[in-house]
Amino acid sequence: HNKNNYYAWTHREWLLSFITSKEALLQELQWIRRWNSMNVSQYSGFHFRIQVVKKLLQDYGGRRGKIAASAATELVVVAPKDGSNSMLSITNTNEIDEDDDDDSYEWSIKLLKQEMEISKELISFYRGFESLWTF
């Protein structure tokens, strides 16, 4: 589709709601990451990427992933329980669930860290493109 076509991006975002396979969502994430790296000035692509990440967190991130993906919740960054600083916990202090699946939680943190690293690399390479800073 035309990279500037808002309606094409909106349609692609609508199609996300029908993807139920984790593998298919991860393929979509890989595709949009590549696309974003070649089209750094296009806001629509970065918006779509956020939607893919949110869908992955909501569907496969466990309870905390759903909380992190929700724009309506107030998020706080806190240190992990074991006192290490090797990983950040993103949680809502009002809805913490001690029984959350640790694997899905670890996976969510890994996904978010990957997104931060990729974004950091793009920002350092393409300074001045505000679409990157907005993302």
C-alpha distance (Angstrom), angle and dihedral (degrees) to the residues before:
residue distance angle dihedral
H1 . . .
N2 3.79 . .
K3 3.79 106.7 .
N4 3.81 91.3 -135.7
N5 3.80 96.7 47.6
Y6 3.80 108.5 114.5
Y7 3.81 92.4 -169.0
A8 3.80 93.2 53.4
W9 3.82 90.3 51.6
T10 3.80 91.1 46.5
H11 3.81 89.9 51.4
R12 3.80 91.2 49.1
E13 3.81 89.3 50.3
W14 3.81 90.1 50.8
L15 3.80 89.4 52.3
L16 3.82 89.2 57.7
S17 3.79 89.0 71.9
F18 3.82 88.8 65.5
I19 3.80 96.6 51.3
T20 3.79 109.2 99.1
S21 3.80 100.6 164.4
K22 3.79 118.7 94.6
E23 3.81 89.8 -150.5
A24 3.82 91.6 53.8
L25 3.81 91.0 49.5
L26 3.80 91.0 49.0
Q27 3.81 89.4 50.7
E28 3.79 89.1 51.1
L29 3.81 89.5 50.0
Q30 3.81 91.3 51.1
W31 3.80 90.3 48.9
I32 3.81 94.2 50.3
R33 3.80 91.9 45.0
R34 3.81 89.6 56.3
W35 3.79 91.2 43.4
N36 3.83 91.9 49.9
S37 3.80 91.8 50.3
M38 3.82 89.6 57.1
N39 3.83 96.3 39.7
V40 3.79 104.3 39.9
S41 3.79 95.3 157.4
Q42 3.81 95.6 57.2
Y43 3.81 112.1 100.1
S44 3.80 93.2 -171.1
G45 3.79 93.1 63.7
F46 3.79 92.4 50.9
H47 3.79 91.0 47.4
F48 3.80 89.0 52.4
R49 3.80 90.5 49.2
I50 3.80 89.9 55.3
Q51 3.80 89.0 52.4
V52 3.82 91.6 52.0
V53 3.82 91.6 50.0
K54 3.82 91.1 47.2
K55 3.82 90.9 50.4
L56 3.80 90.9 50.3
L57 3.81 91.3 49.5
Q58 3.78 93.3 46.1
D59 3.80 95.0 47.3
Y60 3.81 102.1 34.9
G61 3.79 108.5 14.7
G62 3.78 98.8 82.8
R63 3.79 122.1 -131.8
R64 3.80 94.9 -41.1
G65 3.80 91.2 48.1
K66 3.79 89.7 55.1
I67 3.78 90.0 49.8
A68 3.82 91.9 48.5
A69 3.80 91.0 48.9
S70 3.78 93.6 50.9
A71 3.78 113.2 95.8
A72 3.79 90.0 -163.0
T73 3.81 96.2 64.8
E74 3.75 126.5 83.3
L75 3.80 107.7 -120.0
V76 3.77 127.8 -155.7
V77 3.79 129.3 -169.7
V78 3.79 111.2 -135.8
A79 3.80 135.5 173.6
P80 3.80 117.2 -99.2
K81 3.81 117.6 -94.6
D82 3.81 93.6 -111.3
G83 3.82 91.3 61.2
S84 3.80 95.0 -117.4
N85 3.77 119.3 132.1
S86 3.78 95.1 -150.1
M87 3.79 93.3 102.2
L88 3.77 136.2 26.6
S89 3.77 123.5 -134.2
I90 3.76 117.9 -143.5
T91 3.74 110.8 -161.1
N92 3.75 145.0 143.5
T93 3.78 107.4 -117.1
N94 3.80 91.8 -147.3
E95 3.80 95.6 54.0
I96 3.80 105.9 35.0
D97 3.79 113.2 149.4
E98 3.79 116.1 -158.6
D99 3.81 89.9 -163.9
D100 3.81 94.9 58.8
D101 3.79 113.5 135.4
D102 3.81 104.8 -95.8
D103 3.81 92.8 -152.3
S104 3.80 93.5 56.2
Y105 3.79 90.0 44.2
E106 3.82 92.7 51.4
W107 3.79 89.3 46.2
S108 3.82 90.9 52.2
I109 3.81 92.0 51.1
K110 3.81 90.7 48.0
L111 3.82 91.1 51.1
L112 3.81 92.4 49.4
K113 3.81 91.8 47.0
Q114 3.81 90.5 51.0
E115 3.79 90.2 51.7
M116 3.80 91.1 49.6
E117 3.82 92.5 49.1
I118 3.80 93.8 47.9
S119 3.81 90.9 47.0
K120 3.80 91.4 48.0
E121 3.81 90.8 52.1
L122 3.81 92.3 48.9
I123 3.81 91.9 48.0
S124 3.80 92.5 50.0
F125 3.81 92.3 47.2
Y126 3.84 97.9 40.9
R127 3.78 103.5 37.8
G128 3.77 115.4 -175.5
F129 3.81 99.9 28.7
E130 3.78 102.7 125.1
S131 3.82 93.4 -162.8
L132 3.81 86.7 71.0
W133 3.78 92.7 50.7
T134 3.79 91.3 47.7
F135 3.79 90.8 52.4
